[in-house]
Amino acid sequence: MGPELHYQMIINRTAELREEAANHRRARQLLSAKKSRSEGERRRSLFSKTSAA
């Protein structure tokens, strides 16, 4: 395998892994957001009033 081909394979695999990590990160954020809403976590609004989420 030539160095150019090997380098291109590394670039492609890196892009795949980054995309997979981003998808996983979004899924974890979605689950944590759903969990915090279901537990009735209190959040602060823009004007510093607390509201039930």
Secondary structure, DSSP 8 states (H G I E B T S, - for coil): --HHHHHHHHHHHHHHHHHHHHHHHHHHHHHHHHHHHHTT-EEE-TTS-EEE-
